[in-house]
Amino acid sequence: MAEHCVKVYSRFNRLWHWSQVGSIMLLFFTGARLLGLHPILPFGAAVLIHTVVALALLLLWAFATFWLFTTGGYKQFIPRMQGMWEVSRFYAYGVFKGEEHPYVKSYERRHNPLQAAAYFALKMMLFPAIWISGLAYLSYGFWDHLDGGSFWLEIIANFHVLAAFAIASFVVVHVYLLTIGHGFRQHVRPMVSGYEKVDLTPEAEAYFRQQGRVLD
Amino acid sequence: MTQSALRITAFVSAVILGQLPAYAQDATPEETPAIGAQSTPVAQGASKAAHMSDPVKELTADHSKFDQLKGPFASGSEVTEACLSCHTEASNQVMHSVHWTWEYQNEATGQTLGKAHEMNAFCGNVASNEVRCTSCHTGYGWTDVREPMPDDPTKVDCLVCHDKSGQYTKQDNLAGEPPLDPVAAGAKTITGAAAWPVDLAEAAQSVGAPPGRDNCGNCHFYGGGGDNVKHGDLSSALFNPPRDVDVHMSPDGQNFTCETCHVSDKHVFEGSRYETDVIDPHPDRMAGTAHDAAACQSCHTDSPHEGPNPLIAAKLNDHTDTVACQTCHIPSFARGGVATKTVWDWSTAGKLDENGKPITEEGFTQSDGKHLHTYMSKKGDFEWGENVTPYYAWSNGEMTFTLPEEEIDPTQVVEINKIGGTPGQPDSRIFPFKRMVGTQAYDVQRNVLAYNNVYGPGNGTALWSYYDWEKSLKAGMDYAGVEYSGEFDFVHTYMYWPITHMVAPADDALQCESCHAQGGRMADLAGIYVPGSEINLGGKLGLAMFLMALLGALGHGALRLINRCKKNGGHHG
């Protein structure tokens, strides 16, 4: 096993990530306007942008889900307990002592166990919470005739906003964690260029070399 | 189509009927030739008929050609008699309308309403004040509203609705009679103008079919004793409104008359403030088909918003099962430069100056520079408003009144009428109202609203002549035939008037932010969740979570920095 600079993020993977970043930021901005946190943009324009961007993001998610399952990429996100303690201990203690990150990335397992658990929760709980409540919110006109329509709208609205802030909190921690270890730039670069240093078995190295996916 | 066809048929029949007596009179034996007997009388009967060389008239009958209408007429009733000689059924139709009976049976609530029965927050009651109040009645000589108008077809005032000469009017204190020569000194018309002698013959010959906006407006724009005093959305500004005041009635807009929406059938008009059509009672009809409801949706449907952006349009259409059209499209009432009375405090009426003379103050200046009364010894204190933001409430159109003799709770504001409706129900919408704030007399012992006698020069009791509440209330209660303890005070009241006129152009409609903002227009309204009107619980919890994440990250980062510095410091040491 040796570390090599390998192309781990395909073009679609990067496009997925960065368009998700862009649309989630736009959704935060317009959503905050709708909640009344800032007055920039008229309400109607904010509704329009929020709706269009949300639908576009849903479409992207549909493609991404298809892509994850056809390429087997979904396996990256399956949570596991192995190494969890070490990583948790590192963030809570070791990082202050200047210790090295205990996790060594592999091609099959880019994410450390804590990271994988966080992404899993994001994808399986927060994202469904936001889009299911969002679609229910958006389609209010189709069900508001039901008894207690306004009551359910209020429940949905509260749930949607809470889920949005949970995602925002994830983003804060996600961005902060990029500053740990080799530094922010080092961590962001792979998602731009596609290449990252990972441990490869000789067999894997030979295979990736053949494919032209190893940089050094 | 059906409506106009009926109308044409009615006029053709009227013309034929009108010609028959003339034919009978004209056909004297000397003039009847022996040969061709059928053709000549017909020609004589048609002697007034227009020929192809004449201009084509709007209507099939030119009333100025009728001998019956040449006059002279000594009274309005004589004109009505002439009308009835052809339109034999017209008075009977009118006498079956609320315009005549001033009585409205609300089947849903079981209440008997109408001006003859209810009380309001303006001059209170008609009883004992008749000749002043009934000056706007569509009849002649209703001097006692305790009794219905007599079944006398000649007492119907045809001219007030059908006059096209523009010079017919009613005097403000003659129980519906017009001012005739010689006009009494100081007499006024129902619009408050100095009265002039009406030429009844000229008016009779001018008549036309659908009432114009001045026919309706001369009474309805001046309800409550002056221009726009009562309704707030019905003022003289609507005689010739600019487009931004009323997009339907403006000559630069649709140029509607009142009757375009308030369609009539047998002299009964659609539209009611007792049972308002807040939803279209016939949603299955195609837009633009003949309608018998004065509802916006009759023409506009309940999904009226289209492009330019279909998403926005769809979102706006989402609102129509919750919010009445009027709520957004009448952003404010009393527009167009005529203020409406918003507060009327009767409790201060009756004060006189040191010489025992009545006092008047004109503390409100209307946007056209006109000064309006803010105190009168006759009426107490007033407040006025222009471009007034409506009061919003869930409404199914059903009004329940606090009727005379109904017990009130004087510790609370008494609602003269209560707005019916349930939040979120299919029959209810959020609807705009003018909320009239009043202070009115009531019987302290019996806890009922008190009838007041305000008008009646020379009767010794009228408030407007003698400035004495004791006498006024005693006279009013006695006249109405109800018990009166003799002890009175004043109670605060609200009266709600549906706002449905003065629809603004689409560009002037309320914006999303008008309601979807903290402190927006729906802020005080129960039973509706308005996104953006508050940071909700989910928002507060979420913000707390977000801030904790932010602080956590900052704290973590700060600890790392501190430890790094320590370490570096150690190296240097």
Interface residues (C-beta under 8 A of the other chain):
Chain A: L34 L35 G36 L37 P42 F43 G44 V47 L48 T51 V52 Y91 V95 F96 K97 G98 Y140 G141 D144 H145 G148 G149 S150 F151 L153 E154 A157 N158 F159 H160 V161 L162 A163 A164 F165 A166 A168 S169 F170 V172 V173 Y176 T179 I180
Chain B: N309 L311 I312 A314 K315 N317 D318 D321 T322 P423 G424 P426 Q511 C512 E513 H516 A517 Q518 G527 I528 Y529 P531 G532 S533 E534 I535 N536 L537 G538 G539 L541 G542 L543 M545 F546 M548 A549 L550 G552 A553 H556 G557 L559 R560 N563 R564 K567
